[in-house]
Amino acid sequence: MSVRFAVLGAGRIGRVHAQTIHTDRDAQLVAVADAIEAAAESLATEYGAESRTIDDIAASDDIDAVVICTPTDMHADLIEQFAKAGKAIFCEKPIDLDEQRVRECLATVEANDATLMVAFQRRFDPDYLALKEQVQSGAVGDVEVVVLTSRDPAPPPIEYIERSGGIFRDMCIHDFDMARWLLDEPITSVQAAASNLVDPAIGAAGDFDTVNVILKTDSGRQATINNSRRAAYGYDVRVEVLGSKGMVTAMNTHERRTELATAEGYQQPALQHFFMTRFLAAYANELAAFIQCVKQGIPVTPSGEDGLQALRLANAAVQSVEEQRVITVAYP
């Protein structure tokens, strides 16, 4: 039997998830909701679904699961609404920008025995999965250092910056989740540095555009993160894991897998332009995994708790910049 879906939010990422649902033989797109009715109608019509309000979707008996692609400040309320409505929930990160609000939301999910998956698509990228398998197999020995690089080709609009929660909670949060996933033990200290080197308007909006973070576990394993809102050469996203026996790396991907060698040297095609093309397979894989978890009734990952812990690291990084010191991350 197919898992029957509603997509909440008909913007860029909502359209990506709608397409995945439409092409998965174990899923069916039933409804779309958006604050802009014309956007909901357009996306629904494209895939033979209906445009409905969020409240109608919560009350609908013909919907098993929802995909939340709305602005961040709506996520926690929607998760709680649909947990109480008995729907499985797939939500774009983050759940909320406030840790206490996230905890309250997760308590509601638990109280209603609801299914909640938080979207950290990089865990489902084929290259990152292959890297993780090499680490788990022991090919690089004991993990000592993880290096994570994420650099956007250009900053987003200032209007987005103002609502994003800042670079640590918006952009770096993917790297915080990756660090947790690859180190595979609790991160207990965070030290961050931040600057405005790309656009003064980003600083005027209260955010940064260039940051570095050092994470450390109690055993001494480290992860370093470097993020920038500008890379003139394209979307630069890489991972390196150094261990006692060697190193494994997930490299950048290019528009084509060719290399030209001439007397002038070696030339490669340009990098993938941005995350929507670089992680297209990952977006499809993560939602396909969610569909199978819902269909088979098995636990999902990344969970709401994964979302909370990534946010805690992001908030610790913000605090580190503000107080110019190493922040200890405590665990209950």
TORKESE-364379 format. One record per residue (C-alpha): x, y negated, z negated; residue in three letters. Coordinates in nm, 3 decimals, m for minus. Example, Ala and Ser with C-alpha at 12.3 -4.5 7.8 and 13.67 -1.06 7.14 Angstrom:
! residues 2
+---------+---------+---------+------+
!       x !       y !       z ! code !
+---------+---------+---------+------+
!   1.230 !   0.450 !  m0.780 !  Ala !
!   1.367 !   0.106 !  m0.714 !  Ser !
+---------+---------+---------+------+
END
This chain:
! residues 332
+---------+---------+---------+------+
!       x !       y !       z ! code !
+---------+---------+---------+------+
!   0.000 !   0.000 !   0.000 !  Met !
!   0.128 !  m0.349 !   0.086 !  Ser !
!   0.206 !  m0.611 !  m0.176 !  Val !
!  m0.030 !  m0.903 !  m0.107 !  Arg !
!   0.136 !  m1.244 !  m0.139 !  Phe !
!   0.065 !  m1.612 !  m0.172 !  Ala !
!   0.337 !  m1.869 !  m0.107 !  Val !
!   0.319 !  m2.184 !  m0.319 !  Leu !
!   0.497 !  m2.463 !  m0.136 !  Gly !
!   0.512 !  m2.484 !   0.244 !  Ala !
!   0.845 !  m2.662 !   0.276 !  Gly !
!   1.173 !  m2.532 !   0.415 !  Arg !
!   1.231 !  m2.245 !   0.171 !  Ile !
!   0.861 !  m2.158 !   0.161 !  Gly !
!   0.869 !  m2.104 !   0.537 !  Arg !
!   1.173 !  m1.876 !   0.504 !  Val !
!   0.998 !  m1.658 !   0.246 !  His !
!   0.673 !  m1.654 !   0.444 !  Ala !
!   0.860 !  m1.516 !   0.744 !  Gln !
!   1.021 !  m1.244 !   0.532 !  Thr !
!   0.684 !  m1.140 !   0.392 !  Ile !
!   0.535 !  m1.135 !   0.742 !  His !
!   0.810 !  m0.908 !   0.877 !  Thr !
!   0.821 !  m0.666 !   0.581 !  Asp !
!   0.600 !  m0.363 !   0.642 !  Arg !
!   0.536 !  m0.334 !   0.266 !  Asp !
!   0.405 !  m0.690 !   0.231 !  Ala !
!   0.123 !  m0.910 !   0.355 !  Gln !
!   0.092 !  m1.289 !   0.343 !  Leu !
!  m0.262 !  m1.367 !   0.232 !  Val !
!  m0.254 !  m1.733 !   0.132 !  Ala !
!  m0.048 !  m2.052 !   0.125 !  Val !
!  m0.084 !  m2.353 !  m0.106 !  Ala !
!   0.078 !  m2.694 !  m0.079 !  Asp !
!   0.008 !  m3.043 !  m0.207 !  Ala !
!   0.003 !  m3.150 !   0.158 !  Ile !
!  m0.295 !  m2.960 !   0.295 !  Glu !
!  m0.181 !  m2.990 !   0.656 !  Ala !
!   0.148 !  m2.821 !   0.569 !  Ala !
!  m0.033 !  m2.533 !   0.401 !  Ala !
!  m0.272 !  m2.498 !   0.697 !  Glu !
!   0.016 !  m2.496 !   0.946 !  Ser !
!   0.214 !  m2.225 !   0.768 !  Leu !
!  m0.092 !  m2.015 !   0.691 !  Ala !
!  m0.211 !  m2.027 !   1.054 !  Thr !
!   0.134 !  m1.927 !   1.180 !  Glu !
!   0.115 !  m1.598 !   0.991 !  Tyr !
!  m0.258 !  m1.525 !   0.993 !  Gly !
!  m0.312 !  m1.627 !   0.630 !  Ala !
!  m0.546 !  m1.874 !   0.458 !  Glu !
!  m0.485 !  m2.213 !   0.301 !  Ser !
!  m0.604 !  m2.207 !  m0.060 !  Arg !
!  m0.558 !  m2.416 !  m0.374 !  Thr !
!  m0.328 !  m2.293 !  m0.649 !  Ile !
!  m0.623 !  m2.236 !  m0.885 !  Asp !
!  m0.805 !  m2.036 !  m0.617 !  Asp !
!  m0.496 !  m1.820 !  m0.567 !  Ile !
!  m0.469 !  m1.754 !  m0.942 !  Ala !
!  m0.830 !  m1.636 !  m0.943 !  Ala !
!  m0.804 !  m1.432 !  m0.622 !  Ser !
!  m0.841 !  m1.055 !  m0.647 !  Asp !
!  m0.673 !  m1.003 !  m0.309 !  Asp !
!  m0.331 !  m1.138 !  m0.419 !  Ile !
!  m0.078 !  m0.932 !  m0.614 !  Asp !
!   0.222 !  m1.166 !  m0.620 !  Ala !
!   0.323 !  m1.528 !  m0.569 !  Val !
!   0.637 !  m1.693 !  m0.439 !  Val !
!   0.694 !  m2.030 !  m0.609 !  Ile !
!   0.870 !  m2.280 !  m0.382 !  Cys !
!   0.731 !  m2.601 !  m0.531 !  Thr !
!   0.938 !  m2.885 !  m0.687 !  Pro !
!   1.128 !  m2.780 !  m1.001 !  Thr !
!   0.910 !  m2.975 !  m1.241 !  Asp !
!   0.616 !  m2.748 !  m1.151 !  Met !
!   0.792 !  m2.412 !  m1.189 !  His !
!   0.740 !  m2.337 !  m1.559 !  Ala !
!   0.371 !  m2.432 !  m1.558 !  Asp !
!   0.308 !  m2.220 !  m1.248 !  Leu !
!   0.495 !  m1.922 !  m1.391 !  Ile !
!   0.281 !  m1.935 !  m1.703 !  Glu !
!  m0.041 !  m1.976 !  m1.504 !  Gln !
!   0.030 !  m1.676 !  m1.284 !  Phe !
!   0.166 !  m1.461 !  m1.564 !  Ala !
!  m0.169 !  m1.508 !  m1.740 !  Lys !
!  m0.346 !  m1.434 !  m1.410 !  Ala !
!  m0.171 !  m1.098 !  m1.383 !  Gly !
!   0.033 !  m1.175 !  m1.073 !  Lys !
!   0.395 !  m1.076 !  m1.012 !  Ala !
!   0.612 !  m1.387 !  m0.977 !  Ile !
!   0.911 !  m1.470 !  m0.759 !  Phe !
!   1.038 !  m1.821 !  m0.841 !  Cys !
!   1.304 !  m2.039 !  m0.686 !  Glu !
!   1.565 !  m2.160 !  m0.934 !  Lys !
!   1.559 !  m2.314 !  m1.186 !  Pro !
!   1.263 !  m2.226 !  m1.407 !  Ile !
!   1.296 !  m2.570 !  m1.567 !  Asp !
!   1.573 !  m2.817 !  m1.654 !  Leu !
!   1.506 !  m2.791 !  m2.029 !  Asp !
!   1.624 !  m2.478 !  m2.213 !  Glu !
!   1.345 !  m2.485 !  m2.471 !  Gln !
!   1.082 !  m2.512 !  m2.199 !  Arg !
!   1.238 !  m2.212 !  m2.024 !  Val !
!   1.229 !  m2.012 !  m2.348 !  Arg !
!   0.862 !  m2.097 !  m2.397 !  Glu !
!   0.790 !  m1.994 !  m2.039 !  Cys !
!   0.973 !  m1.661 !  m2.077 !  Leu !
!   0.781 !  m1.593 !  m2.399 !  Ala !
!   0.456 !  m1.633 !  m2.204 !  Thr !
!   0.585 !  m1.397 !  m1.935 !  Val !
!   0.673 !  m1.137 !  m2.200 !  Glu !
!   0.344 !  m1.178 !  m2.386 !  Ala !
!   0.154 !  m1.106 !  m2.066 !  Asn !
!   0.386 !  m0.822 !  m1.959 !  Asp !
!   0.438 !  m1.008 !  m1.630 !  Ala !
!   0.703 !  m0.951 !  m1.365 !  Thr !
!   0.932 !  m1.250 !  m1.302 !  Leu !
!   1.228 !  m1.265 !  m1.066 !  Met !
!   1.442 !  m1.579 !  m1.034 !  Val !
!   1.587 !  m1.648 !  m0.691 !  Ala !
!   1.967 !  m1.632 !  m0.693 !  Phe !
!   2.002 !  m1.521 !  m0.333 !  Gln !
!   2.381 !  m1.492 !  m0.331 !  Arg !
!   2.353 !  m1.166 !  m0.527 !  Arg !
!   2.187 !  m1.021 !  m0.216 !  Phe !
!   2.430 !  m1.146 !   0.047 !  Asp !
!   2.590 !  m0.848 !   0.229 !  Pro !
!   2.944 !  m0.984 !   0.183 !  Asp !
!   2.894 !  m1.060 !  m0.185 !  Tyr !
!   2.738 !  m0.719 !  m0.242 !  Leu !
!   3.040 !  m0.554 !  m0.077 !  Ala !
!   3.271 !  m0.760 !  m0.298 !  Leu !
!   3.076 !  m0.658 !  m0.610 !  Lys !
!   3.099 !  m0.292 !  m0.508 !  Glu !
!   3.479 !  m0.322 !  m0.473 !  Gln !
!   3.498 !  m0.472 !  m0.820 !  Val !
!   3.273 !  m0.205 !  m0.973 !  Gln !
!   3.469 !   0.074 !  m0.804 !  Ser !
!   3.786 !  m0.038 !  m0.979 !  Gly !
!   3.963 !  m0.119 !  m0.653 !  Ala !
!   4.108 !  m0.441 !  m0.797 !  Val !
!   4.157 !  m0.303 !  m1.148 !  Gly !
!   4.057 !  m0.502 !  m1.453 !  Asp !
!   3.903 !  m0.835 !  m1.353 !  Val !
!   4.110 !  m1.131 !  m1.472 !  Glu !
!   4.007 !  m1.436 !  m1.269 !  Val !
!   3.707 !  m1.524 !  m1.051 !  Val !
!   3.737 !  m1.825 !  m0.820 !  Val !
!   3.416 !  m1.973 !  m0.676 !  Leu !
!   3.412 !  m2.245 !  m0.409 !  Thr !
!   3.096 !  m2.419 !  m0.292 !  Ser !
!   3.115 !  m2.732 !  m0.077 !  Arg !
!   2.822 !  m2.876 !   0.114 !  Asp !
!   2.884 !  m3.034 !   0.455 !  Pro !
!   2.713 !  m3.355 !   0.340 !  Ala !
!   2.518 !  m3.477 !   0.038 !  Pro !
!   2.139 !  m3.451 !   0.028 !  Pro !
!   1.919 !  m3.761 !   0.032 !  Pro !
!   1.932 !  m3.978 !  m0.281 !  Ile !
!   1.562 !  m3.905 !  m0.335 !  Glu !
!   1.655 !  m3.539 !  m0.376 !  Tyr !
!   1.949 !  m3.619 !  m0.605 !  Ile !
!   1.719 !  m3.818 !  m0.835 !  Glu !
!   1.487 !  m3.516 !  m0.888 !  Arg !
!   1.745 !  m3.236 !  m0.874 !  Ser !
!   1.858 !  m3.234 !  m1.235 !  Gly !
!   2.215 !  m3.311 !  m1.128 !  Gly !
!   2.488 !  m3.122 !  m0.948 !  Ile !
!   2.555 !  m2.879 !  m1.234 !  Phe !
!   2.190 !  m2.768 !  m1.263 !  Arg !
!   2.113 !  m2.785 !  m0.891 !  Asp !
!   2.422 !  m2.685 !  m0.693 !  Met !
!   2.665 !  m2.529 !  m0.944 !  Cys !
!   2.396 !  m2.312 !  m1.098 !  Ile !
!   2.447 !  m2.059 !  m0.817 !  His !
!   2.815 !  m2.037 !  m0.909 !  Asp !
!   2.734 !  m2.002 !  m1.279 !  Phe !
!   2.513 !  m1.706 !  m1.193 !  Asp !
!   2.786 !  m1.560 !  m0.970 !  Met !
!   3.042 !  m1.595 !  m1.249 !  Ala !
!   2.814 !  m1.407 !  m1.491 !  Arg !
!   2.744 !  m1.139 !  m1.229 !  Trp !
!   3.111 !  m1.080 !  m1.147 !  Leu !
!   3.271 !  m1.119 !  m1.492 !  Leu !
!   3.003 !  m0.890 !  m1.635 !  Asp !
!   3.049 !  m1.014 !  m1.991 !  Glu !
!   2.919 !  m1.319 !  m2.179 !  Pro !
!   3.082 !  m1.652 !  m2.098 !  Ile !
!   3.161 !  m1.823 !  m2.428 !  Thr !
!   3.331 !  m2.150 !  m2.332 !  Ser !
!   3.280 !  m2.414 !  m2.063 !  Val !
!   3.507 !  m2.701 !  m1.966 !  Gln !
!   3.407 !  m2.934 !  m1.683 !  Ala !
!   3.536 !  m3.242 !  m1.502 !  Ala !
!   3.326 !  m3.458 !  m1.271 !  Ala !
!   3.380 !  m3.754 !  m1.039 !  Ser !
!   3.211 !  m3.966 !  m0.775 !  Asn !
!   3.428 !  m3.953 !  m0.464 !  Leu !
!   3.176 !  m3.904 !  m0.184 !  Val !
!   2.896 !  m4.160 !  m0.218 !  Asp !
!   2.864 !  m4.442 !  m0.477 !  Pro !
!   2.485 !  m4.411 !  m0.449 !  Ala !
!   2.505 !  m4.067 !  m0.609 !  Ile !
!   2.679 !  m4.219 !  m0.909 !  Gly !
!   2.421 !  m4.496 !  m0.921 !  Ala !
!   2.153 !  m4.225 !  m0.937 !  Ala !
!   2.325 !  m4.082 !  m1.246 !  Gly !
!   2.489 !  m3.782 !  m1.082 !  Asp !
!   2.830 !  m3.664 !  m0.961 !  Phe !
!   2.942 !  m3.533 !  m0.623 !  Asp !
!   3.275 !  m3.364 !  m0.705 !  Thr !
!   3.314 !  m3.122 !  m0.998 !  Val !
!   3.539 !  m2.851 !  m1.137 !  Asn !
!   3.455 !  m2.605 !  m1.414 !  Val !
!   3.658 !  m2.352 !  m1.615 !  Ile !
!   3.462 !  m2.069 !  m1.776 !  Leu !
!   3.608 !  m1.820 !  m2.023 !  Lys !
!   3.491 !  m1.503 !  m2.199 !  Thr !
!   3.597 !  m1.381 !  m2.543 !  Asp !
!   3.828 !  m1.125 !  m2.381 !  Ser !
!   4.009 !  m1.404 !  m2.197 !  Gly !
!   3.869 !  m1.348 !  m1.847 !  Arg !
!   3.823 !  m1.671 !  m1.658 !  Gln !
!   3.620 !  m1.815 !  m1.375 !  Ala !
!   3.693 !  m2.143 !  m1.202 !  Thr !
!   3.432 !  m2.328 !  m0.998 !  Ile !
!   3.492 !  m2.614 !  m0.757 !  Asn !
!   3.195 !  m2.788 !  m0.599 !  Asn !
!   3.173 !  m3.085 !  m0.365 !  Ser !
!   2.888 !  m3.255 !  m0.186 !  Arg !
!   3.111 !  m3.313 !   0.118 !  Arg !
!   3.317 !  m3.083 !   0.337 !  Ala !
!   3.381 !  m3.246 !   0.676 !  Ala !
!   3.453 !  m2.908 !   0.834 !  Tyr !
!   3.122 !  m2.737 !   0.748 !  Gly !
!   2.953 !  m2.534 !   0.475 !  Tyr !
!   3.237 !  m2.390 !   0.266 !  Asp !
!   3.137 !  m2.110 !   0.028 !  Val !
!   3.386 !  m1.844 !  m0.084 !  Arg !
!   3.450 !  m1.602 !  m0.370 !  Val !
!   3.777 !  m1.449 !  m0.488 !  Glu !
!   3.818 !  m1.189 !  m0.762 !  Val !
!   4.169 !  m1.125 !  m0.894 !  Leu !
!   4.232 !  m0.810 !  m1.093 !  Gly !
!   4.521 !  m0.608 !  m1.237 !  Ser !
!   4.553 !  m0.402 !  m0.916 !  Lys !
!   4.482 !  m0.664 !  m0.650 !  Gly !
!   4.226 !  m0.906 !  m0.513 !  Met !
!   3.903 !  m0.896 !  m0.316 !  Val !
!   3.765 !  m1.198 !  m0.131 !  Thr !
!   3.435 !  m1.288 !   0.036 !  Ala !
!   3.539 !  m1.536 !   0.304 !  Met !
!   3.356 !  m1.810 !   0.487 !  Asn !
!   3.136 !  m1.711 !   0.779 !  Thr !
!   3.159 !  m1.880 !   1.118 !  His !
!   2.900 !  m1.942 !   1.385 !  Glu !
!   3.060 !  m1.666 !   1.593 !  Arg !
!   3.302 !  m1.385 !   1.514 !  Arg !
!   3.568 !  m1.485 !   1.768 !  Thr !
!   3.917 !  m1.631 !   1.754 !  Glu !
!   4.103 !  m1.793 !   2.043 !  Leu !
!   4.484 !  m1.767 !   2.050 !  Ala !
!   4.682 !  m1.985 !   2.292 !  Thr !
!   5.019 !  m2.157 !   2.305 !  Ala !
!   4.860 !  m2.437 !   2.101 !  Glu !
!   4.776 !  m2.198 !   1.817 !  Gly !
!   4.472 !  m2.017 !   1.680 !  Tyr !
!   4.119 !  m2.158 !   1.703 !  Gln !
!   3.802 !  m2.033 !   1.533 !  Gln !
!   3.440 !  m2.138 !   1.585 !  Pro !
!   3.287 !  m2.382 !   1.336 !  Ala !
!   3.162 !  m2.265 !   0.997 !  Leu !
!   2.795 !  m2.194 !   0.947 !  Gln !
!   2.632 !  m2.534 !   0.914 !  His !
!   2.450 !  m2.496 !   0.581 !  Phe !
!   2.305 !  m2.254 !   0.326 !  Phe !
!   1.988 !  m2.182 !   0.524 !  Met !
!   2.192 !  m2.018 !   0.801 !  Thr !
!   2.479 !  m1.885 !   0.588 !  Arg !
!   2.247 !  m1.702 !   0.349 !  Phe !
!   1.964 !  m1.612 !   0.587 !  Leu !
!   2.017 !  m1.237 !   0.534 !  Ala !
!   2.045 !  m1.288 !   0.159 !  Ala !
!   1.708 !  m1.465 !   0.145 !  Tyr !
!   1.545 !  m1.176 !   0.330 !  Ala !
!   1.719 !  m0.914 !   0.115 !  Asn !
!   1.625 !  m1.070 !  m0.219 !  Glu !
!   1.255 !  m1.092 !  m0.138 !  Leu !
!   1.260 !  m0.740 !   0.009 !  Ala !
!   1.408 !  m0.620 !  m0.321 !  Ala !
!   1.133 !  m0.800 !  m0.514 !  Phe !
!   0.868 !  m0.640 !  m0.294 !  Ile !
!   1.002 !  m0.292 !  m0.368 !  Gln !
!   1.023 !  m0.363 !  m0.742 !  Cys !
!   0.659 !  m0.475 !  m0.747 !  Val !
!   0.547 !  m0.184 !  m0.533 !  Lys !
!   0.730 !   0.074 !  m0.743 !  Gln !
!   0.674 !  m0.092 !  m1.079 !  Gly !
!   1.043 !  m0.115 !  m1.169 !  Ile !
!   1.235 !  m0.399 !  m1.341 !  Pro !
!   1.352 !  m0.691 !  m1.130 !  Val !
!   1.688 !  m0.863 !  m1.117 !  Thr !
!   1.786 !  m1.146 !  m1.143 !  Pro !
!   1.543 !  m1.185 !  m1.432 !  Ser !
!   1.408 !  m1.486 !  m1.614 !  Gly !
!   1.680 !  m1.431 !  m1.871 !  Glu !
!   1.942 !  m1.458 !  m1.596 !  Asp !
!   1.788 !  m1.789 !  m1.499 !  Gly !
!   1.803 !  m1.910 !  m1.860 !  Leu !
!   2.168 !  m1.811 !  m1.907 !  Gln !
!   2.277 !  m1.985 !  m1.584 !  Ala !
!   2.095 !  m2.299 !  m1.702 !  Leu !
!   2.269 !  m2.279 !  m2.040 !  Arg !
!   2.608 !  m2.281 !  m1.865 !  Leu !
!   2.498 !  m2.575 !  m1.648 !  Ala !
!   2.387 !  m2.770 !  m1.954 !  Asn !
!   2.715 !  m2.688 !  m2.129 !  Ala !
!   2.902 !  m2.827 !  m1.828 !  Ala !
!   2.701 !  m3.150 !  m1.848 !  Val !
!   2.782 !  m3.175 !  m2.219 !  Gln !
!   3.150 !  m3.107 !  m2.151 !  Ser !
!   3.168 !  m3.398 !  m1.907 !  Val !
!   2.981 !  m3.631 !  m2.142 !  Glu !
!   3.194 !  m3.543 !  m2.446 !  Glu !
!   3.519 !  m3.468 !  m2.260 !  Gln !
!   3.582 !  m3.143 !  m2.443 !  Arg !
!   3.546 !  m2.767 !  m2.423 !  Val !
!   3.195 !  m2.653 !  m2.514 !  Ile !
!   3.140 !  m2.325 !  m2.699 !  Thr !
!   2.841 !  m2.124 !  m2.577 !  Val !
!   2.684 !  m1.929 !  m2.862 !  Ala !
!   2.465 !  m1.622 !  m2.824 !  Tyr !
!   2.189 !  m1.507 !  m3.065 !  Pro !
+---------+---------+---------+------+
END
